Amino acid sequence: MSDFLPLAGLALVDSLSAGTLVIPIALIVIWRRVRLGLLGTYLATIATAYCGLGIALLLGFDAAVSRLSGVSETDWFRWVTLVLGAGLFIFGAFSPNPKKPAATQAAGPEVPKSRASRLARGASLSASGMVGLALGAAVVEAATMLPYLGAMGIIQSMPFGFSGKVAIIAGYCIIMVLPATLMAAIAGAAGPAIFPRLERAIRRLEYEAKVTLLWIAAIVGVYMAASSAQGLGLIG
């Protein structure tokens, strides 16, 4: 049961990604109001997409573990994971720092021209457009969402049956869209007065997401390299 706390933390980290928070905020700013139907379609689609991906990974984990359980104990596999871990650490620790957003941002109808904002602006104002935007964001981001991938590994190792693990994945994905849902509720209640702040928040959120990715890559890299080095007898 102690695994649920780190899972909740990982879900909250994932909730700050471009697809789960930045794009919803950009949509609200572009619309200049909260379109509940369209925003709800977007959030439901991206949560469902990540839930489906998690179930697919869960099924794949079972097959992979049965095939690779012996391979993971070999020296060559440990050397591979040692090199990969070192590479992740170097990427996280020595990559150039993302450019910080300006301290002040002029208010206006324009959304900062980030990748997430461009995707949001190009989406069709229809339910199908929101579905396409959400699926596109999920596909683009899935491979880089290290917290999500780590969470799926934790869920796979939990002592629950398949249906229980699916329920946990669904709960994880609901947490992923909770901050965007809360932000939409605040924007709907506050009205136009909040839009300048949301515009400034978009760049800041993207900056924080990039910094978080680098930190996670470095931490995961250290863990992988240390575990492999210990298995190889390089460290005690």
QUISULWO-V703457 format. One record per residue. N is the residue number from 1. RES is the residue in one small letter. NEAR is the number of other ideal C-beta (glycine too) atoms within 10 Angstrom. Layout:
n={N | N}
res={RES | RES}
near={NEAR | NEAR}
This chain:
n={1 | 2 | 3 | 4 | 5 | 6 | 7 | 8 | 9 | 10 | 11 | 12 | 13 | 14 | 15 | 16 | 17 | 18 | 19 | 20 | 21 | 22 | 23 | 24 | 25 | 26 | 27 | 28 | 29 | 30 | 31 | 32 | 33 | 34 | 35 | 36 | 37 | 38 | 39 | 40 | 41 | 42 | 43 | 44 | 45 | 46 | 47 | 48 | 49 | 50 | 51 | 52 | 53 | 54 | 55 | 56 | 57 | 58 | 59 | 60 | 61 | 62 | 63 | 64 | 65 | 66 | 67 | 68 | 69 | 70 | 71 | 72 | 73 | 74 | 75 | 76 | 77 | 78 | 79 | 80 | 81 | 82 | 83 | 84 | 85 | 86 | 87 | 88 | 89 | 90 | 91 | 92 | 93 | 94 | 95 | 96 | 97 | 98 | 99 | 100 | 101 | 102 | 103 | 104 | 105 | 106 | 107 | 108 | 109 | 110 | 111 | 112 | 113 | 114 | 115 | 116 | 117 | 118 | 119 | 120 | 121 | 122 | 123 | 124 | 125 | 126 | 127 | 128 | 129 | 130 | 131 | 132 | 133 | 134 | 135 | 136 | 137 | 138 | 139 | 140 | 141 | 142 | 143 | 144 | 145 | 146 | 147 | 148 | 149 | 150 | 151 | 152 | 153 | 154 | 155 | 156 | 157 | 158 | 159 | 160 | 161 | 162 | 163 | 164 | 165 | 166 | 167 | 168 | 169 | 170 | 171 | 172 | 173 | 174 | 175 | 176 | 177 | 178 | 179 | 180 | 181 | 182 | 183 | 184 | 185 | 186 | 187 | 188 | 189 | 190 | 191 | 192 | 193 | 194 | 195 | 196 | 197 | 198 | 199 | 200 | 201 | 202 | 203 | 204 | 205 | 206 | 207 | 208 | 209 | 210 | 211 | 212 | 213 | 214 | 215 | 216 | 217 | 218 | 219 | 220 | 221 | 222 | 223 | 224 | 225 | 226 | 227 | 228 | 229 | 230 | 231 | 232 | 233 | 234 | 235 | 236}
res={m | s | d | f | l | p | l | a | g | l | a | l | v | d | s | l | s | a | g | t | l | v | i | p | i | a | l | i | v | i | w | r | r | v | r | l | g | l | l | g | t | y | l | a | t | i | a | t | a | y | c | g | l | g | i | a | l | l | l | g | f | d | a | a | v | s | r | l | s | g | v | s | e | t | d | w | f | r | w | v | t | l | v | l | g | a | g | l | f | i | f | g | a | f | s | p | n | p | k | k | p | a | a | t | q | a | a | g | p | e | v | p | k | s | r | a | s | r | l | a | r | g | a | s | l | s | a | s | g | m | v | g | l | a | l | g | a | a | v | v | e | a | a | t | m | l | p | y | l | g | a | m | g | i | i | q | s | m | p | f | g | f | s | g | k | v | a | i | i | a | g | y | c | i | i | m | v | l | p | a | t | l | m | a | a | i | a | g | a | a | g | p | a | i | f | p | r | l | e | r | a | i | r | r | l | e | y | e | a | k | v | t | l | l | w | i | a | a | i | v | g | v | y | m | a | a | s | s | a | q | g | l | g | l | i | g}
near={6 | 5 | 14 | 13 | 9 | 13 | 21 | 14 | 13 | 23 | 21 | 14 | 21 | 27 | 19 | 18 | 25 | 24 | 29 | 29 | 25 | 28 | 27 | 27 | 23 | 26 | 26 | 24 | 25 | 17 | 15 | 11 | 13 | 19 | 16 | 10 | 9 | 19 | 21 | 16 | 19 | 28 | 22 | 14 | 19 | 28 | 22 | 16 | 20 | 26 | 18 | 13 | 19 | 23 | 16 | 11 | 19 | 18 | 12 | 12 | 16 | 11 | 9 | 13 | 12 | 9 | 9 | 11 | 9 | 9 | 11 | 11 | 10 | 11 | 11 | 8 | 15 | 20 | 14 | 13 | 18 | 19 | 13 | 15 | 20 | 16 | 14 | 21 | 20 | 13 | 14 | 19 | 14 | 9 | 13 | 6 | 9 | 14 | 9 | 10 | 18 | 11 | 7 | 7 | 17 | 9 | 11 | 9 | 9 | 13 | 21 | 20 | 10 | 19 | 13 | 26 | 24 | 13 | 19 | 25 | 14 | 10 | 23 | 12 | 11 | 11 | 14 | 10 | 15 | 24 | 19 | 15 | 23 | 25 | 15 | 17 | 26 | 21 | 12 | 14 | 19 | 15 | 9 | 13 | 24 | 20 | 23 | 23 | 17 | 19 | 26 | 25 | 11 | 15 | 21 | 19 | 12 | 14 | 8 | 13 | 9 | 11 | 8 | 12 | 20 | 16 | 12 | 20 | 23 | 15 | 15 | 24 | 23 | 14 | 18 | 29 | 24 | 16 | 17 | 25 | 15 | 11 | 19 | 21 | 11 | 14 | 24 | 14 | 9 | 12 | 11 | 9 | 8 | 17 | 19 | 14 | 14 | 18 | 21 | 18 | 20 | 25 | 20 | 16 | 22 | 23 | 16 | 16 | 23 | 14 | 13 | 16 | 20 | 17 | 13 | 18 | 20 | 18 | 16 | 19 | 20 | 16 | 14 | 20 | 21 | 15 | 15 | 22 | 18 | 12 | 18 | 13 | 9 | 12 | 11 | 5}
